[in-house]
Amino acid sequence: MSTQTPNDAEFSIAAKVYLCSGRVLPPGGMMLGWTAPTGERVTGKVVCEAAVAAEFDWLQTNNYITVTPGKVKQLIGSVDTYTVHANYSSAIGLGTTMLEATGWQDTTLVEIVRHLIGPMSDDPTGALLRRLSQEFRDAGILHGDAWNKEWLDYLVAQWGREAWDAVQRVQARPDWELLRRNVVWAIGTLLIQRKDDD
């Protein structure tokens, strides 16, 4: 039996990991805690890392992208990344946004994540979490911070195993640390430094 969704909407693996994050990721601490859709406290940055990396893995596995090792220069040294070539123009949800972020030119994973986050802010992690939730807003399951409880419970039950498997698969990749660091580095480059951060 296939999963029912509002108006037969399709959802990316990143959205499924986001939705089920409280069930498939370790609990977060008080300081960095973020409340998952299902109510558990997790670390928002870890949700971003797992969801974006799982979507990257899905795009690569399904031949939507071709990747080669690359580097992004910094003020001092460089950061290892992937150069991403989009092979197709559409996927599902966040996957489509990631493909469009390439501008149909070879670009780095760091730049793709920066595009997902948007402009510099004092909370780029929050901006990326909002981007991850957009598919549910578009489907009418999430209004502001309020979830449609029936859809939430049903979809978490339907997608929990798939989200768990996606997280386990991407974290087992030999390049998991590279993918994780790219998300963290992109978040860091878009953080506005406050004047009292000296």
Beta strands, then each sheet from edge to edge (+ up, - down):
strand 1: 33-35
strand 2: 41-43
strand 3: 65-73
strand 4: 78-86
strand 5: 107-108
strand 6: 142-143
strand 7: 146-147
sheet 1: 1+ 2-
sheet 2: 3+ 4- 5+
sheet 3: 6+ 7-
end
